[in-house]
Structures are given as C-alpha cells and as structure tokens.
Amino acid sequence: MEKTLPLAEHARARNRTKGAPVPFFTQADTFRELWPEIRANCTRVLDRGKFSHGSVVAEFERALARWTGAAHVVGVNSGTDALVLLLRAAGLRPGDEVVVPAYTFVATATSVVLAGGVPVFADIEERGYGIDPRSVDAVATPRTRMVMPVHLFDRLADMRGVHEVARRRGLTVVEDSAEAIGMRLDGTHAGLLGTGGVLSFFPAKTLGAIGDAGAVLTDDDTVAESVRALRHHGRGGRTLDHFPGISNATVLPGCNSKMDDIQAAVLLAKLGRLDAGIARRAELSARYDARLRGIPGVLAVPGDAAPHPGGDRVTYVHLIEAEDRDALAAHLAARGIGTETYYPTPLHLQPCFAHLGHRAGDFPRAEAACAAALALPLHADLSDADLDRVCDEIEHFYAGRRA
C-alpha cells in the first residue's frame, strides 16, 4: 500500500515559508495530485448531462460498498440527511426516544428531532469520547426505542457495551458513523455494527467532497430500500408491486436528498487514495502524540486512550485536552495556526434543547470535554515541518505561562 504522496510531501517541506500560516484544513495539494482523474470524472458527468442521482453516483455507491463491505451504500446530499433518513427507515415513529451522547456535533440530536423523535442525552466514557453504555442504561425509559452511539475523532464507541444494553432493553442500534470511514470492529466497518450507519463527506472529512454529501450504510435490504425511496421524494421501491397501474408513485413522504453527480465524481477519484490518506493521518497523529505527550499543560493526547478491544484507530481529528484551552487557541491563531473547538457547548445545554430541562452538571464528563478539547491541524496535505511548528508553539505557550 502506498505510504503517502512522498514527492508532494517533500516539495511542501522544501517550499514552506518559515512562519507561513498553517490552516486547520486544506486539500489543495491533494486536488493538484488528483486533478487529472477528477477532471475526467467531472467531464463524464457534464457530457452525460445528468447532474443529480445519475450513473456516477451509482458507480461511487458500488465502489464504496466494496471498500467498506456494506451490502448497501445509498448516496445522499449530506451526513445530516443520511441520519434523518436512516432513523426513519429503521422504524422511528413520532414521539419515540433515541438515546444520544451529550458530547457530539449537534446534528446527532437534531436529526432525531427532524425524524420525529425525542433525543435523550447520555454521558460519555471516562476515557475517550464515546457514549457510556452505563449512562445509556440509566437514562433510557419505556418510551426509548433506539440508541445512537457516535464514533468520534479517531475511534469507535463501545459497541459491545451498547449492544448489551440494547439487547436487554429491546432497543434498535443505529450509528452516527459520520466521521468513521475506515474504522472497523473485528473487521466489520463502522455503520454495519447495528441496523445501519452513515458517512459524511463534508470537505474536511477523511474522504471529503467539494461540498456537502453523505451516505447511508446498511446490510438490511428493507432499510436500504426505504432510504432509496426517501431520498427521492418517497418514490419507487418494491412496494410499488402493491399498486398496479400506478406509475412514478410516491410510496413514502420523502424529501429531496439525492447526491449530486459532481460530488460523486470527486469522491470516486479520491476513494482510490483513501488508504494512503488514512496512513498519512496515522503518521501525523503518532508524531503529534510523541511531541506533545508530557508537555505540562497538555492534559491528554489521543494515544493515551486505547481503542476498545477489536477496534482500530483511524484518525479523522487529532484532539488534545489542554489547560487554558481558549487562551492556547488564541495564541495559535495569532501565529497563523488554525484550530477548532470540539465542542464549545454540550448538547444538553444548547438553547434548542432547553425545553428538555437539563442543567449544568447533569453530564459532567461531556461538560469537562467541552471545556478542554482542542483539535489541531490534521490532514493528508500537512507537512512534518508544519506539524512541528504547531507543537513548538504549544510548547512556547505553556513555557511562557510557567515563566
């Protein structure tokens, strides 16, 4: 397997101007490398004149199904829509409760609302950022129908623990695996560890498009058929057999969530370099861990918490926990280094969920993570020299505070 793009990497290291900005994310070099293939794929789309829900989308779905091992991949227009359609296809009904972690991107919970359900929040693990199965057990009620663990940053949630609770309580397991491309448990890809899961192809993701796009993964034929109908205004599917003589029938109240063929054209080209990109991210993450571990003020690095047994680590985001997190982020920003705060406010304290009646202190581990977590630049185009500069500035920040 190709280790990385060595010529481009060396060129970046040579040509980097000392003190130049280090963006949180860029894929400019990757696009230059892949442009001939991307251009050829996009030209096919333009020549055919089918820009939505066309043959290139189907081609990408087949290629991604082979890569993940999924029986079905259904391309849609965003990771958020993928969650909404998956929840509906998995049988969520109005008023049903879905347990979700309090520490995650807001779309995890708002997708439940958009699908007609009620989010119920649970705390995260003591080490790592996955949902705590014990908290799931504590917050579930007789109205709870599903649990949706989230695979965050670089590792899977505790799926064995989640399934144990789900079996005992009769819950359906669906996965917010939006960040988890490449993550597997005992060889089974994320999103295929329950009824179904999703992927996001937001540009900064490990496999990123040039806009919004997403997919539903499932091994369940019925779920896949429902998602295919729901993404296209509820049209089609085998259920048409029950309505003879009706053409172009709408069998479900669906929406317009189809993937654009231009996005599929870009993703199809980038899929061929996905293994190399994952390997490069692993190299960078290990280098970060080695440089940052032990620095006073850096409270935790990703390598401190091992994946759950049988799971593997695939780094989408390199997240550290840091003292004076906001001051550190400001220090790095002043020196042209981009960071992101994941996440500034836990979901149970977001204004849109105020009606659920939660208060500060309800989920202490989620709240602690929100106060300390900081994501550093990590992408396949990041040079070793830029990474070292980020680490140098973090060292300087804490050395100055000690002084």
N, C-alpha and C positions, 0 to 999 in steps of 0.2 A: 504494500500500500504506500502511496506517495506520502512522504512525511509532511511536506508543506510546499510552498512555492519558493524554493531557495533563491532563484535568481532575483525575483522581485523583492524578496526579503533583504537580500544583500544590498540591492540598489536603494531600498528605503533607508537602510542603516547608513550607507555612504552619503546619501543626498540630504539627510535630515539636517536642517539648520539648527545649530545649538540654540535652545530657548524657544523654538517654534512651538505653536500650540499643539497639544495632544488631545484631540477630540475624544469624547466618550465613545463615539461610534463613527466609523466611516467604512464604506465598501468601495471607495474609488479605485484602489489598486486591483481589487478582485474584478471589478467591472472591466477595467482595461485588459486584464488577462483573458476574461471570458467573452469580450465583446464580439469577436467573430461568430461564436456559437449563438450568443443572444441575438445578434442581428439576423442571423439565418432563421432562427425560430420565429422572430417577430415578423420577418418578411413573409414567411409561410402564412401567418395569421392575416397580414394585410392583403396578400394575394387572394386568399380564400374569401375575405370579406365577412367572415363570421367572427364577431368580436366577443361574444358572450355565450358561455355554455356550448362551446364548439368542440371540434375534434382535438385541439391541442390540450384543452382541459382534460378530456378523456385520456389522452396519452400520458399526461402527467399523473393522473389518478392511478393508472396501471403501473407506471414506474415507481411511484411511491408505495403502492401496495406490495410490490416485490421487495423494496428496500426495507419496509417495516415488518413484512409478513402478515399484514392485515388481509382478511378476506375481502373487505370493502374499504375503499377510500372515496369520500364524497367531497369534492371541492366546493367551497362556498366563499363568500366575499369578505369574511373576517373571522378571527378566532372567537369574537363575541357572538356573532350569529351562529357559529358552529355550536357553542354551548347552548344557546336557546333552542336550536333545532334538535340537538341531542336530547335535552331534557324532555321536550315534547314527545319525541319519537320513543323515548324509553318509558313513557307512560305517566308523566307528571300531570296531575289534574289540578284545577283551581283550588287553592287553599292548602294543598299538600305542603308539608315542610321538607326542606332539604338542609342537612347539616353541612356547613362550610366553615373553613378556618377564618378566624378574625384577622389573621395576618396574610394578606394576599392582595392582588390587584382587584379593584372594585368590581370589575366585570364578572368575577366569580359569583358575587352575590346579586348584582343587578340582573344577570342572566336568569336567575331563579325567579325574580320578580317579573321580568318580561315574559317568562314562560307560564306565568300564572301562579307560581308557588310563593312560599314564605321562607326566607333564609333564617336559619337558626345557627348562631355562631358557637364555635368551639375554640379552645385554646390550642396552641402549638406545643410541640415537644420541648423538653428541656434542652436538648442539643439538636441542632438542625431546625428547620422551619416548616416541617410537615405537620399536618393535623395530628393531634394527640388522640389515639383511639379511646383512652380513658375519658377524655373530655367529651368525645362523641357519645359515649355511653351515658355520661352524666346529663347531657342536655337534650337527648332525644326524648320525644313524647309519643303518646299514642297516635298523634297526627303525622309523625315523621314517616316519610315514605322512601327517602333517598339520602345517601351521604355522598358528598363530592370532595374527595381529597384533591389537593393541588400539589403537583410536583414542581418545586420552586428552585430556581437558580442553578443547581448542579447535582441534584439527587432526587430519587423517588421518595414519596411519602411511605409511611409504614403500612404497606398494603396488606401484609399478613394480619397485622393488628386490626386494620379497618375491616377486613373481611370477617374476622372472628366476631366482631361486634355486629356487623351487618347480618351474618347468618343467625345469630341469637335473637336479633330484633326484627328479622324479616325485612331488611332494607335492601333496596337496589343500589348498587355501586356504580356511579359514573365518574369519570376522571376529568378534571381540568388539567390536561397534559399539554397545555398551550406552549409551554417552554421546553418540553421534554423530548424533542426529537433526538433519537439516538440512545435514550435511556431504556434499559431493559432490566427485567427481573427474571433471573434464571432463563434468559434467552428470549423472553416474551416482551415485546415492545410496549412502552407506556401507551396507554389508551386502549390496550387489549387485555387489561387485567381485571375488567369488570364488564358491564354491558356495553360500554363504548367510551371513547375519549375524543379529544380534539387536538389539533395543532394550529398554532398561529404562525403566519408568515409575514408578520409586521417586519419592516425592513431591518430592524436591529436584531431579529431572532437569528438563531444559529443557521437556519435556512430562511433567508429573507427575500421578499419580493421588492418591487419598487413602489409599493403602495400597500393597501390592506388586502389580505387574502387569508383564508384558513381552510381547514378540512376537518371532517368527522372521520374517525377510525372506528371500525367495529367488525366483529366476526359474526354478528347477529343479522341474518338475512332480512328479518322483518324491520328491525331498526333502520338498516340501510335503505330499504325501500321507502320507508316513511320520510327519512331525511331527504332523499332524492325528490320526492313529491313536494315536501315543504319548502325546499329552496327555490322551487319554480312555481310559485303561486298555488301549490297544492295539486298540481296536475300530474296525471299518469299513475303508474303502478299497476300491479296485478289486480287490485280491487276493481279496476275497470271491467273485469270479466263479469261482475255482478250487475253491470248496467249496459246491456247490449243495445246497440243503436246510437249510443251517445259518443260523439267524437270530441276531442280536446276537452275532456271532462275535468272538472275540479273536484277532487275526492276529499280534500282536506282544506281547511282555511290556512293557506300558506302565506308566503311572503316572497319578495324578490331578493334572494340571497345567493345568486349564482356567481361563480368565479369568472372573472374576465380572462379571455384567452391570452392577452398580452402578459398578464401576471403569470399564467401557466407557462408561457414561453420562456420567461426569465427563470422561473423556478426549475423548469426542466433542464435548462443549461447548468444551473448552479447545483442541482442534485448530483451531478457527476463528480463534483469536487467536495461533496459534503463530508466524506470520510477524512479527507485531507484537512478540511477546515476544523473538524472536531479534534483531530490530532494536534493541530497547531494551538487550539484553545487549551488543550490539556498541558502542552509545554509551557504556555504562558502562565497558566494558573499555578503550576508547580513552581515556576520561577518566582511568582508573587509570594507564594507561601514561604519559600526559602528566604526571601529578602525581608519579609515583614514579620515573620514569627519571632517573638522575643523582644520586639521594639516596645518599650514602655509606652502605654497609651493605646496600642493596638490590642484589643481585648480578645479577639478571636479571628482566625483565618479559616477558610473553608476546609482545609486539610485537617483541622482539629477534630472534626466530627466525621467518623467513617460512615459510608452508606450502610443501609440496612442489609442484613445477610442476603446474598443472592442478587443484590442490586449493583449497578455500576454507576460511576460518576461521569457525567458529561456536562462540562461547564458552559452554561449559557451566560451567566452573570458571575463575576468574581466579587463576592460580597464579604466585606470585613465588618467587624464591630469595633467601634472606636470611641474613646473618651473625647468629649467636646466635639462630637461629630459635625455639628453645623459650623463650628469655627474651623475645623480641618477642611471641610468642603469649601469654605470661603477662601482659605489660604491657597488651596489648589486652584480654584477658579481665578484668583488674582494672578496666577502664574500660567494661565492658559491651559490648565488641565481640567478636562470635563469629568464630572461625577454625576451620579443620580442617587437620590434618596429613596430606598425601597423599605418601607412606605412611610410617609410622614405622619399619617393618622390611621390607626386600626379601624377596621370596618365597623365595629360596633359603636364607634364614636363619630362616624360620619353623619353629617346632617340628614342625609336621605334615609337613614335608618333610626332617627331619633325616636320615632313612634314605637320602636320595639322596647324602649325603656331601659337601655343599658347605661351604666355609669363607668367612669374611670375606676380601674381596679378589678373589673369583672373578669378580665382575661389578662393576667399580669405578664405572662411570657410574651404574648403578642405585643403588648404595650412596651415592654422592655426592648424588643427587637426594633420597633418603630423609632425608638429614641436613640439607638446606637448604630444601626446598619447603614453602610455606605457602599455603593457599587463603584468600582474603579474601571477605567477603560479596559475593555477586553473584546477583541475581535480578530479575525484572521489576518487583517492588514496591520496589526500593531507590531512594531519592531521591538526587538530586545532593548535597544537603546532608549526608546520612548518609555518602555516599562520601567527600566532602571531610573529614568528621570522622575517618574511618578513616585517610586519608592524613596528616592533621595529626598524629595520634597516632604514626604511624610516623616522621614527621619528628622529633617530640619525643623519641621513644625513642633514635634514633641521635644526635641533637644532645646529649642528656644523656650518652651514652656517650663522645662525643668530649670533652665538657667534663670 
